[in-house]
Amino acid sequence: MKFHFEPDFDYQHAAIEAVCALFQGQETCQTEFTVNLGRGHLPLARSSVGVGNRLTLLDDEILGNLHQVRIQHLLLANPANLF
């Protein structure tokens, strides 16, 4: 089975925006980092700065963002069913 991605459909843009909205409020972290090549860590140049992927949002904040996405996209049959 092959998947073919067409990036210009409105529903795909809406899906991408919905996923990004889950992380609303997440700060962009910059940090020095290393790359794991399977045989230990290979340090990058000391001056290298990368974008860290450490999640700083609390679970409750992500859940609140999820609720907002569900409300925005009318995905709630009953608001009491919010996980």
PDB file of N, CA, C and O in Angstrom, chain B, residues numbered from 101:
ATOM      1  N   MET B 101       0.843  -1.165   0.000  1.00  0.00           N
ATOM      2  CA  MET B 101       0.000   0.000   0.000  1.00  0.00           C
ATOM      3  C   MET B 101       0.894   1.235   0.000  1.00  0.00           C
ATOM      4  O   MET B 101       1.866   1.303   0.752  1.00  0.00           O
ATOM      5  N   LYS B 102       0.570   2.190  -0.827  1.00  0.00           N
ATOM      6  CA  LYS B 102       1.309   3.444  -0.869  1.00  0.00           C
ATOM      7  C   LYS B 102       0.376   4.584  -0.478  1.00  0.00           C
ATOM      8  O   LYS B 102      -0.810   4.583  -0.808  1.00  0.00           O
ATOM      9  N   PHE B 103       0.935   5.545   0.226  1.00  0.00           N
ATOM     10  CA  PHE B 103       0.202   6.754   0.558  1.00  0.00           C
ATOM     11  C   PHE B 103       0.767   7.879  -0.284  1.00  0.00           C
ATOM     12  O   PHE B 103       1.982   8.017  -0.419  1.00  0.00           O
ATOM     13  N   HIS B 104      -0.105   8.668  -0.841  1.00  0.00           N
ATOM     14  CA  HIS B 104       0.317   9.824  -1.615  1.00  0.00           C
ATOM     15  C   HIS B 104      -0.220  11.066  -0.924  1.00  0.00           C
ATOM     16  O   HIS B 104      -1.430  11.204  -0.744  1.00  0.00           O
ATOM     17  N   PHE B 105       0.656  11.954  -0.543  1.00  0.00           N
ATOM     18  CA  PHE B 105       0.276  13.152   0.191  1.00  0.00           C
ATOM     19  C   PHE B 105       0.180  14.331  -0.767  1.00  0.00           C
ATOM     20  O   PHE B 105       1.160  14.687  -1.422  1.00  0.00           O
ATOM     21  N   GLU B 106      -0.985  14.927  -0.848  1.00  0.00           N
ATOM     22  CA  GLU B 106      -1.193  16.162  -1.596  1.00  0.00           C
ATOM     23  C   GLU B 106      -1.331  17.285  -0.562  1.00  0.00           C
ATOM     24  O   GLU B 106      -2.314  17.305   0.179  1.00  0.00           O
ATOM     25  N   PRO B 107      -0.395  18.198  -0.493  1.00  0.00           N
ATOM     26  CA  PRO B 107      -0.372  19.171   0.597  1.00  0.00           C
ATOM     27  C   PRO B 107      -1.338  20.345   0.457  1.00  0.00           C
ATOM     28  O   PRO B 107      -1.385  21.198   1.344  1.00  0.00           O
ATOM     29  N   ASP B 108      -2.099  20.414  -0.612  1.00  0.00           N
ATOM     30  CA  ASP B 108      -2.892  21.610  -0.847  1.00  0.00           C
ATOM     31  C   ASP B 108      -4.394  21.442  -0.640  1.00  0.00           C
ATOM     32  O   ASP B 108      -5.164  22.283  -1.102  1.00  0.00           O
ATOM     33  N   PHE B 109      -4.827  20.403   0.027  1.00  0.00           N
ATOM     34  CA  PHE B 109      -6.245  20.239   0.310  1.00  0.00           C
ATOM     35  C   PHE B 109      -6.608  20.986   1.588  1.00  0.00           C
ATOM     36  O   PHE B 109      -5.850  20.967   2.559  1.00  0.00           O
ATOM     37  N   ASP B 110      -7.753  21.638   1.589  1.00  0.00           N
ATOM     38  CA  ASP B 110      -8.181  22.414   2.760  1.00  0.00           C
ATOM     39  C   ASP B 110      -8.277  21.553   4.013  1.00  0.00           C
ATOM     40  O   ASP B 110      -7.899  21.992   5.099  1.00  0.00           O
ATOM     41  N   TYR B 111      -8.780  20.330   3.865  1.00  0.00           N
ATOM     42  CA  TYR B 111      -8.941  19.475   5.051  1.00  0.00           C
ATOM     43  C   TYR B 111      -7.583  19.087   5.641  1.00  0.00           C
ATOM     44  O   TYR B 111      -7.480  18.862   6.847  1.00  0.00           O
ATOM     45  N   GLN B 112      -6.544  19.006   4.813  1.00  0.00           N
ATOM     46  CA  GLN B 112      -5.211  18.704   5.338  1.00  0.00           C
ATOM     47  C   GLN B 112      -4.651  19.901   6.101  1.00  0.00           C
ATOM     48  O   GLN B 112      -4.022  19.735   7.146  1.00  0.00           O
ATOM     49  N   HIS B 113      -4.878  21.094   5.585  1.00  0.00           N
ATOM     50  CA  HIS B 113      -4.444  22.294   6.313  1.00  0.00           C
ATOM     51  C   HIS B 113      -5.178  22.403   7.648  1.00  0.00           C
ATOM     52  O   HIS B 113      -4.585  22.769   8.662  1.00  0.00           O
ATOM     53  N   ALA B 114      -6.466  22.083   7.639  1.00  0.00           N
ATOM     54  CA  ALA B 114      -7.241  22.126   8.884  1.00  0.00           C
ATOM     55  C   ALA B 114      -6.711  21.105   9.881  1.00  0.00           C
ATOM     56  O   ALA B 114      -6.638  21.393  11.076  1.00  0.00           O
ATOM     57  N   ALA B 115      -6.340  19.922   9.412  1.00  0.00           N
ATOM     58  CA  ALA B 115      -5.801  18.887  10.303  1.00  0.00           C
ATOM     59  C   ALA B 115      -4.462  19.319  10.895  1.00  0.00           C
ATOM     60  O   ALA B 115      -4.211  19.121  12.084  1.00  0.00           O
ATOM     61  N   ILE B 116      -3.614  19.903  10.071  1.00  0.00           N
ATOM     62  CA  ILE B 116      -2.308  20.384  10.550  1.00  0.00           C
ATOM     63  C   ILE B 116      -2.504  21.471  11.597  1.00  0.00           C
ATOM     64  O   ILE B 116      -1.844  21.462  12.636  1.00  0.00           O
ATOM     65  N   GLU B 117      -3.413  22.410  11.326  1.00  0.00           N
ATOM     66  CA  GLU B 117      -3.685  23.485  12.280  1.00  0.00           C
ATOM     67  C   GLU B 117      -4.238  22.934  13.597  1.00  0.00           C
ATOM     68  O   GLU B 117      -3.897  23.429  14.671  1.00  0.00           O
ATOM     69  N   ALA B 118      -5.084  21.921  13.513  1.00  0.00           N
ATOM     70  CA  ALA B 118      -5.658  21.325  14.727  1.00  0.00           C
ATOM     71  C   ALA B 118      -4.576  20.671  15.580  1.00  0.00           C
ATOM     72  O   ALA B 118      -4.582  20.811  16.804  1.00  0.00           O
ATOM     73  N   VAL B 119      -3.660  19.967  14.950  1.00  0.00           N
ATOM     74  CA  VAL B 119      -2.571  19.324  15.697  1.00  0.00           C
ATOM     75  C   VAL B 119      -1.668  20.387  16.311  1.00  0.00           C
ATOM     76  O   VAL B 119      -1.272  20.266  17.470  1.00  0.00           O
ATOM     77  N   CYS B 120      -1.340  21.420  15.553  1.00  0.00           N
ATOM     78  CA  CYS B 120      -0.486  22.493  16.089  1.00  0.00           C
ATOM     79  C   CYS B 120      -1.168  23.196  17.259  1.00  0.00           C
ATOM     80  O   CYS B 120      -0.501  23.612  18.207  1.00  0.00           O
ATOM     81  N   ALA B 121      -2.485  23.331  17.199  1.00  0.00           N
ATOM     82  CA  ALA B 121      -3.230  23.992  18.278  1.00  0.00           C
ATOM     83  C   ALA B 121      -3.135  23.227  19.594  1.00  0.00           C
ATOM     84  O   ALA B 121      -3.287  23.820  20.662  1.00  0.00           O
ATOM     85  N   LEU B 122      -2.888  21.928  19.532  1.00  0.00           N
ATOM     86  CA  LEU B 122      -2.724  21.153  20.764  1.00  0.00           C
ATOM     87  C   LEU B 122      -1.542  21.652  21.580  1.00  0.00           C
ATOM     88  O   LEU B 122      -1.527  21.513  22.803  1.00  0.00           O
ATOM     89  N   PHE B 123      -0.555  22.233  20.911  1.00  0.00           N
ATOM     90  CA  PHE B 123       0.661  22.674  21.578  1.00  0.00           C
ATOM     91  C   PHE B 123       0.719  24.189  21.735  1.00  0.00           C
ATOM     92  O   PHE B 123       1.792  24.760  21.927  1.00  0.00           O
ATOM     93  N   GLN B 124      -0.444  24.837  21.652  1.00  0.00           N
ATOM     94  CA  GLN B 124      -0.532  26.280  21.861  1.00  0.00           C
ATOM     95  C   GLN B 124       0.041  26.611  23.237  1.00  0.00           C
ATOM     96  O   GLN B 124      -0.341  26.002  24.236  1.00  0.00           O
ATOM     97  N   GLY B 125       0.946  27.566  23.285  1.00  0.00           N
ATOM     98  CA  GLY B 125       1.560  27.950  24.549  1.00  0.00           C
ATOM     99  C   GLY B 125       2.912  27.293  24.800  1.00  0.00           C
ATOM    100  O   GLY B 125       3.613  27.666  25.740  1.00  0.00           O
ATOM    101  N   GLN B 126       3.286  26.321  23.974  1.00  0.00           N
ATOM    102  CA  GLN B 126       4.588  25.671  24.116  1.00  0.00           C
ATOM    103  C   GLN B 126       5.673  26.643  23.681  1.00  0.00           C
ATOM    104  O   GLN B 126       5.621  27.186  22.577  1.00  0.00           O
ATOM    105  N   GLU B 127       6.636  26.859  24.528  1.00  0.00           N
ATOM    106  CA  GLU B 127       7.735  27.746  24.166  1.00  0.00           C
ATOM    107  C   GLU B 127       8.715  27.012  23.255  1.00  0.00           C
ATOM    108  O   GLU B 127       8.858  25.792  23.336  1.00  0.00           O
ATOM    109  N   THR B 128       9.385  27.765  22.394  1.00  0.00           N
ATOM    110  CA  THR B 128      10.434  27.199  21.567  1.00  0.00           C
ATOM    111  C   THR B 128      11.716  27.211  22.392  1.00  0.00           C
ATOM    112  O   THR B 128      12.168  28.270  22.828  1.00  0.00           O
ATOM    113  N   CYS B 129      12.293  26.048  22.603  1.00  0.00           N
ATOM    114  CA  CYS B 129      13.501  25.921  23.414  1.00  0.00           C
ATOM    115  C   CYS B 129      14.703  25.763  22.493  1.00  0.00           C
ATOM    116  O   CYS B 129      14.668  24.965  21.556  1.00  0.00           O
ATOM    117  N   GLN B 130      15.749  26.507  22.751  1.00  0.00           N
ATOM    118  CA  GLN B 130      16.989  26.317  22.026  1.00  0.00           C
ATOM    119  C   GLN B 130      18.016  25.773  23.002  1.00  0.00           C
ATOM    120  O   GLN B 130      18.119  26.231  24.140  1.00  0.00           O
ATOM    121  N   THR B 131      18.770  24.790  22.540  1.00  0.00           N
ATOM    122  CA  THR B 131      19.709  24.131  23.433  1.00  0.00           C
ATOM    123  C   THR B 131      20.830  23.508  22.631  1.00  0.00           C
ATOM    124  O   THR B 131      20.688  23.269  21.432  1.00  0.00           O
ATOM    125  N   GLU B 132      21.936  23.246  23.286  1.00  0.00           N
ATOM    126  CA  GLU B 132      22.981  22.444  22.664  1.00  0.00           C
ATOM    127  C   GLU B 132      22.517  21.004  22.726  1.00  0.00           C
ATOM    128  O   GLU B 132      21.821  20.621  23.666  1.00  0.00           O
ATOM    129  N   PHE B 133      22.885  20.203  21.751  1.00  0.00           N
ATOM    130  CA  PHE B 133      22.400  18.843  21.732  1.00  0.00           C
ATOM    131  C   PHE B 133      23.442  17.911  21.135  1.00  0.00           C
ATOM    132  O   PHE B 133      24.437  18.353  20.559  1.00  0.00           O
ATOM    133  N   THR B 134      23.200  16.630  21.281  1.00  0.00           N
ATOM    134  CA  THR B 134      24.063  15.608  20.701  1.00  0.00           C
ATOM    135  C   THR B 134      23.231  14.724  19.789  1.00  0.00           C
ATOM    136  O   THR B 134      22.004  14.688  19.881  1.00  0.00           O
ATOM    137  N   VAL B 135      23.912  14.022  18.919  1.00  0.00           N
ATOM    138  CA  VAL B 135      23.241  13.127  17.985  1.00  0.00           C
ATOM    139  C   VAL B 135      23.629  11.701  18.340  1.00  0.00           C
ATOM    140  O   VAL B 135      24.811  11.392  18.489  1.00  0.00           O
ATOM    141  N   ASN B 136      22.634  10.833  18.474  1.00  0.00           N
ATOM    142  CA  ASN B 136      22.886   9.442  18.800  1.00  0.00           C
ATOM    143  C   ASN B 136      23.016   8.648  17.499  1.00  0.00           C
ATOM    144  O   ASN B 136      22.062   8.560  16.726  1.00  0.00           O
ATOM    145  N   LEU B 137      24.183   8.077  17.260  1.00  0.00           N
ATOM    146  CA  LEU B 137      24.418   7.285  16.063  1.00  0.00           C
ATOM    147  C   LEU B 137      24.390   5.791  16.351  1.00  0.00           C
ATOM    148  O   LEU B 137      24.837   4.993  15.527  1.00  0.00           O
ATOM    149  N   GLY B 138      23.874   5.409  17.500  1.00  0.00           N
ATOM    150  CA  GLY B 138      23.790   3.995  17.837  1.00  0.00           C
ATOM    151  C   GLY B 138      25.005   3.490  18.582  1.00  0.00           C
ATOM    152  O   GLY B 138      24.930   2.446  19.230  1.00  0.00           O
ATOM    153  N   ARG B 139      26.115   4.190  18.515  1.00  0.00           N
ATOM    154  CA  ARG B 139      27.340   3.788  19.215  1.00  0.00           C
ATOM    155  C   ARG B 139      27.735   4.856  20.235  1.00  0.00           C
ATOM    156  O   ARG B 139      28.903   5.234  20.328  1.00  0.00           O
ATOM    157  N   GLY B 140      26.789   5.320  20.968  1.00  0.00           N
ATOM    158  CA  GLY B 140      27.061   6.395  21.914  1.00  0.00           C
ATOM    159  C   GLY B 140      26.653   7.725  21.302  1.00  0.00           C
ATOM    160  O   GLY B 140      25.957   7.761  20.288  1.00  0.00           O
ATOM    161  N   HIS B 141      27.077   8.791  21.907  1.00  0.00           N
ATOM    162  CA  HIS B 141      26.683  10.119  21.456  1.00  0.00           C
ATOM    163  C   HIS B 141      27.852  10.804  20.764  1.00  0.00           C
ATOM    164  O   HIS B 141      28.995  10.720  21.213  1.00  0.00           O
ATOM    165  N   LEU B 142      27.550  11.474  19.678  1.00  0.00           N
ATOM    166  CA  LEU B 142      28.530  12.260  18.955  1.00  0.00           C
ATOM    167  C   LEU B 142      28.224  13.727  19.220  1.00  0.00           C
ATOM    168  O   LEU B 142      27.248  14.253  18.686  1.00  0.00           O
ATOM    169  N   PRO B 143      29.027  14.393  20.023  1.00  0.00           N
ATOM    170  CA  PRO B 143      28.725  15.799  20.320  1.00  0.00           C
ATOM    171  C   PRO B 143      28.900  16.663  19.073  1.00  0.00           C
ATOM    172  O   PRO B 143      29.864  16.510  18.323  1.00  0.00           O
ATOM    173  N   LEU B 144      27.957  17.567  18.872  1.00  0.00           N
ATOM    174  CA  LEU B 144      28.086  18.526  17.785  1.00  0.00           C
ATOM    175  C   LEU B 144      29.034  19.619  18.236  1.00  0.00           C
ATOM    176  O   LEU B 144      29.421  19.661  19.404  1.00  0.00           O
ATOM    177  N   ALA B 145      29.407  20.488  17.342  1.00  0.00           N
ATOM    178  CA  ALA B 145      30.306  21.587  17.699  1.00  0.00           C
ATOM    179  C   ALA B 145      29.750  22.325  18.908  1.00  0.00           C
ATOM    180  O   ALA B 145      28.536  22.486  19.035  1.00  0.00           O
ATOM    181  N   ARG B 146      30.610  22.764  19.775  1.00  0.00           N
ATOM    182  CA  ARG B 146      30.189  23.408  21.024  1.00  0.00           C
ATOM    183  C   ARG B 146      29.286  24.616  20.769  1.00  0.00           C
ATOM    184  O   ARG B 146      28.459  24.959  21.614  1.00  0.00           O
ATOM    185  N   SER B 147      29.439  25.256  19.618  1.00  0.00           N
ATOM    186  CA  SER B 147      28.632  26.435  19.338  1.00  0.00           C
ATOM    187  C   SER B 147      27.307  26.087  18.671  1.00  0.00           C
ATOM    188  O   SER B 147      26.488  26.973  18.430  1.00  0.00           O
ATOM    189  N   SER B 148      27.084  24.806  18.369  1.00  0.00           N
ATOM    190  CA  SER B 148      25.838  24.430  17.706  1.00  0.00           C
ATOM    191  C   SER B 148      24.660  24.627  18.639  1.00  0.00           C
ATOM    192  O   SER B 148      24.695  24.233  19.804  1.00  0.00           O
ATOM    193  N   VAL B 149      23.648  25.226  18.121  1.00  0.00           N
ATOM    194  CA  VAL B 149      22.418  25.415  18.865  1.00  0.00           C
ATOM    195  C   VAL B 149      21.312  24.781  18.049  1.00  0.00           C
ATOM    196  O   VAL B 149      21.185  25.053  16.855  1.00  0.00           O
ATOM    197  N   GLY B 150      20.530  23.958  18.668  1.00  0.00           N
ATOM    198  CA  GLY B 150      19.426  23.300  17.982  1.00  0.00           C
ATOM    199  C   GLY B 150      18.123  23.650  18.654  1.00  0.00           C
ATOM    200  O   GLY B 150      18.101  24.265  19.720  1.00  0.00           O
ATOM    201  N   VAL B 151      17.059  23.264  18.035  1.00  0.00           N
ATOM    202  CA  VAL B 151      15.749  23.480  18.618  1.00  0.00           C
ATOM    203  C   VAL B 151      15.412  22.260  19.454  1.00  0.00           C
ATOM    204  O   VAL B 151      15.303  21.153  18.927  1.00  0.00           O
ATOM    205  N   GLY B 152      15.249  22.454  20.736  1.00  0.00           N
ATOM    206  CA  GLY B 152      14.953  21.351  21.632  1.00  0.00           C
ATOM    207  C   GLY B 152      13.508  20.907  21.488  1.00  0.00           C
ATOM    208  O   GLY B 152      12.646  21.697  21.103  1.00  0.00           O
ATOM    209  N   ASN B 153      13.248  19.676  21.789  1.00  0.00           N
ATOM    210  CA  ASN B 153      11.878  19.173  21.705  1.00  0.00           C
ATOM    211  C   ASN B 153      11.329  18.806  23.082  1.00  0.00           C
ATOM    212  O   ASN B 153      10.467  17.936  23.208  1.00  0.00           O
ATOM    213  N   ARG B 154      11.838  19.477  24.104  1.00  0.00           N
ATOM    214  CA  ARG B 154      11.359  19.227  25.454  1.00  0.00           C
ATOM    215  C   ARG B 154      10.002  19.887  25.636  1.00  0.00           C
ATOM    216  O   ARG B 154       9.870  21.098  25.459  1.00  0.00           O
ATOM    217  N   LEU B 155       9.017  19.118  25.980  1.00  0.00           N
ATOM    218  CA  LEU B 155       7.670  19.623  26.165  1.00  0.00           C
ATOM    219  C   LEU B 155       7.575  20.285  27.531  1.00  0.00           C
ATOM    220  O   LEU B 155       7.841  19.652  28.552  1.00  0.00           O
ATOM    221  N   THR B 156       7.199  21.555  27.551  1.00  0.00           N
ATOM    222  CA  THR B 156       7.078  22.278  28.812  1.00  0.00           C
ATOM    223  C   THR B 156       5.622  22.487  29.214  1.00  0.00           C
ATOM    224  O   THR B 156       5.343  22.939  30.325  1.00  0.00           O
ATOM    225  N   LEU B 157       4.697  22.163  28.321  1.00  0.00           N
ATOM    226  CA  LEU B 157       3.278  22.287  28.670  1.00  0.00           C
ATOM    227  C   LEU B 157       2.896  21.209  29.676  1.00  0.00           C
ATOM    228  O   LEU B 157       3.388  20.082  29.618  1.00  0.00           O
ATOM    229  N   LEU B 158       2.029  21.567  30.580  1.00  0.00           N
ATOM    230  CA  LEU B 158       1.501  20.594  31.532  1.00  0.00           C
ATOM    231  C   LEU B 158       0.416  19.772  30.855  1.00  0.00           C
ATOM    232  O   LEU B 158      -0.182  20.207  29.872  1.00  0.00           O
ATOM    233  N   ASP B 159       0.167  18.584  31.386  1.00  0.00           N
ATOM    234  CA  ASP B 159      -0.889  17.732  30.827  1.00  0.00           C
ATOM    235  C   ASP B 159      -2.229  18.457  30.783  1.00  0.00           C
ATOM    236  O   ASP B 159      -2.977  18.324  29.814  1.00  0.00           O
ATOM    237  N   ASP B 160      -2.531  19.220  31.823  1.00  0.00           N
ATOM    238  CA  ASP B 160      -3.794  19.956  31.872  1.00  0.00           C
ATOM    239  C   ASP B 160      -3.872  21.020  30.784  1.00  0.00           C
ATOM    240  O   ASP B 160      -4.953  21.298  30.266  1.00  0.00           O
ATOM    241  N   GLU B 161      -2.735  21.615  30.435  1.00  0.00           N
ATOM    242  CA  GLU B 161      -2.728  22.622  29.381  1.00  0.00           C
ATOM    243  C   GLU B 161      -2.982  21.979  28.014  1.00  0.00           C
ATOM    244  O   GLU B 161      -3.722  22.530  27.199  1.00  0.00           O
ATOM    245  N   ILE B 162      -2.380  20.830  27.765  1.00  0.00           N
ATOM    246  CA  ILE B 162      -2.614  20.120  26.512  1.00  0.00           C
ATOM    247  C   ILE B 162      -4.066  19.661  26.437  1.00  0.00           C
ATOM    248  O   ILE B 162      -4.701  19.758  25.387  1.00  0.00           O
ATOM    249  N   LEU B 163      -4.586  19.162  27.554  1.00  0.00           N
ATOM    250  CA  LEU B 163      -5.976  18.734  27.586  1.00  0.00           C
ATOM    251  C   LEU B 163      -6.909  19.909  27.329  1.00  0.00           C
ATOM    252  O   LEU B 163      -7.898  19.769  26.609  1.00  0.00           O
ATOM    253  N   GLY B 164      -6.609  21.056  27.905  1.00  0.00           N
ATOM    254  CA  GLY B 164      -7.414  22.262  27.646  1.00  0.00           C
ATOM    255  C   GLY B 164      -7.365  22.653  26.178  1.00  0.00           C
ATOM    256  O   GLY B 164      -8.381  23.039  25.600  1.00  0.00           O
ATOM    257  N   ASN B 165      -6.175  22.553  25.570  1.00  0.00           N
ATOM    258  CA  ASN B 165      -6.036  22.839  24.140  1.00  0.00           C
ATOM    259  C   ASN B 165      -6.848  21.840  23.320  1.00  0.00           C
ATOM    260  O   ASN B 165      -7.490  22.215  22.339  1.00  0.00           O
ATOM    261  N   LEU B 166      -6.819  20.571  23.721  1.00  0.00           N
ATOM    262  CA  LEU B 166      -7.599  19.552  23.026  1.00  0.00           C
ATOM    263  C   LEU B 166      -9.084  19.872  23.089  1.00  0.00           C
ATOM    264  O   LEU B 166      -9.793  19.737  22.092  1.00  0.00           O
ATOM    265  N   HIS B 167      -9.552  20.292  24.245  1.00  0.00           N
ATOM    266  CA  HIS B 167     -10.968  20.643  24.393  1.00  0.00           C
ATOM    267  C   HIS B 167     -11.324  21.793  23.452  1.00  0.00           C
ATOM    268  O   HIS B 167     -12.380  21.781  22.821  1.00  0.00           O
ATOM    269  N   GLN B 168     -10.441  22.780  23.362  1.00  0.00           N
ATOM    270  CA  GLN B 168     -10.706  23.915  22.478  1.00  0.00           C
ATOM    271  C   GLN B 168     -10.769  23.485  21.013  1.00  0.00           C
ATOM    272  O   GLN B 168     -11.619  23.961  20.261  1.00  0.00           O
ATOM    273  N   VAL B 169      -9.872  22.588  20.607  1.00  0.00           N
ATOM    274  CA  VAL B 169      -9.877  22.086  19.229  1.00  0.00           C
ATOM    275  C   VAL B 169     -11.165  21.328  18.964  1.00  0.00           C
ATOM    276  O   VAL B 169     -11.785  21.494  17.914  1.00  0.00           O
ATOM    277  N   ARG B 170     -11.566  20.499  19.909  1.00  0.00           N
ATOM    278  CA  ARG B 170     -12.796  19.717  19.725  1.00  0.00           C
ATOM    279  C   ARG B 170     -14.009  20.629  19.631  1.00  0.00           C
ATOM    280  O   ARG B 170     -14.894  20.393  18.808  1.00  0.00           O
ATOM    281  N   ILE B 171     -14.065  21.653  20.448  1.00  0.00           N
ATOM    282  CA  ILE B 171     -15.174  22.608  20.398  1.00  0.00           C
ATOM    283  C   ILE B 171     -15.157  23.366  19.074  1.00  0.00           C
ATOM    284  O   ILE B 171     -16.194  23.522  18.430  1.00  0.00           O
ATOM    285  N   GLN B 172     -13.980  23.836  18.671  1.00  0.00           N
ATOM    286  CA  GLN B 172     -13.847  24.603  17.432  1.00  0.00           C
ATOM    287  C   GLN B 172     -14.307  23.796  16.220  1.00  0.00           C
ATOM    288  O   GLN B 172     -14.902  24.346  15.293  1.00  0.00           O
ATOM    289  N   HIS B 173     -14.036  22.514  16.228  1.00  0.00           N
ATOM    290  CA  HIS B 173     -14.375  21.668  15.081  1.00  0.00           C
ATOM    291  C   HIS B 173     -15.669  20.880  15.294  1.00  0.00           C
ATOM    292  O   HIS B 173     -15.972  19.942  14.557  1.00  0.00           O
ATOM    293  N   LEU B 174     -16.424  21.286  16.323  1.00  0.00           N
ATOM    294  CA  LEU B 174     -17.730  20.684  16.607  1.00  0.00           C
ATOM    295  C   LEU B 174     -17.644  19.161  16.751  1.00  0.00           C
ATOM    296  O   LEU B 174     -18.471  18.426  16.211  1.00  0.00           O
ATOM    297  N   LEU B 175     -16.640  18.712  17.479  1.00  0.00           N
ATOM    298  CA  LEU B 175     -16.433  17.278  17.675  1.00  0.00           C
ATOM    299  C   LEU B 175     -16.993  16.789  19.005  1.00  0.00           C
ATOM    300  O   LEU B 175     -16.622  15.715  19.478  1.00  0.00           O
ATOM    301  N   LEU B 176     -17.869  17.557  19.599  1.00  0.00           N
ATOM    302  CA  LEU B 176     -18.431  17.187  20.896  1.00  0.00           C
ATOM    303  C   LEU B 176     -19.919  16.912  20.768  1.00  0.00           C
ATOM    304  O   LEU B 176     -20.699  17.828  20.508  1.00  0.00           O
ATOM    305  N   ALA B 177     -20.307  15.700  20.942  1.00  0.00           N
ATOM    306  CA  ALA B 177     -21.730  15.391  20.995  1.00  0.00           C
ATOM    307  C   ALA B 177     -22.285  15.792  22.347  1.00  0.00           C
ATOM    308  O   ALA B 177     -23.422  16.251  22.459  1.00  0.00           O
ATOM    309  N   ASN B 178     -21.458  15.610  23.382  1.00  0.00           N
ATOM    310  CA  ASN B 178     -21.870  15.928  24.749  1.00  0.00           C
ATOM    311  C   ASN B 178     -20.642  16.496  25.472  1.00  0.00           C
ATOM    312  O   ASN B 178     -19.657  15.780  25.651  1.00  0.00           O
ATOM    313  N   PRO B 179     -20.682  17.771  25.892  1.00  0.00           N
ATOM    314  CA  PRO B 179     -19.508  18.353  26.569  1.00  0.00           C
ATOM    315  C   PRO B 179     -19.052  17.598  27.800  1.00  0.00           C
ATOM    316  O   PRO B 179     -17.918  17.779  28.242  1.00  0.00           O
ATOM    317  N   ALA B 180     -19.908  16.750  28.369  1.00  0.00           N
ATOM    318  CA  ALA B 180     -19.519  15.960  29.534  1.00  0.00           C
ATOM    319  C   ALA B 180     -18.544  14.845  29.139  1.00  0.00           C
ATOM    320  O   ALA B 180     -17.918  14.237  30.008  1.00  0.00           O
ATOM    321  N   ASN B 181     -18.413  14.577  27.857  1.00  0.00           N
ATOM    322  CA  ASN B 181     -17.516  13.509  27.381  1.00  0.00           C
ATOM    323  C   ASN B 181     -16.137  14.043  27.042  1.00  0.00           C
ATOM    324  O   ASN B 181     -15.533  13.591  26.070  1.00  0.00           O
ATOM    325  N   LEU B 182     -15.629  14.974  27.800  1.00  0.00           N
ATOM    326  CA  LEU B 182     -14.313  15.574  27.531  1.00  0.00           C
ATOM    327  C   LEU B 182     -13.196  14.797  28.207  1.00  0.00           C
ATOM    328  O   LEU B 182     -12.381  15.386  28.917  1.00  0.00           O
ATOM    329  N   PHE B 183     -13.145  13.527  28.009  1.00  0.00           N
ATOM    330  CA  PHE B 183     -12.132  12.663  28.614  1.00  0.00           C
ATOM    331  C   PHE B 183     -12.258  12.715  30.095  1.00  0.00           C
ATOM    332  O   PHE B 183     -11.497  12.057  30.804  1.00  0.00           O
TER     333      PHE B 183
END
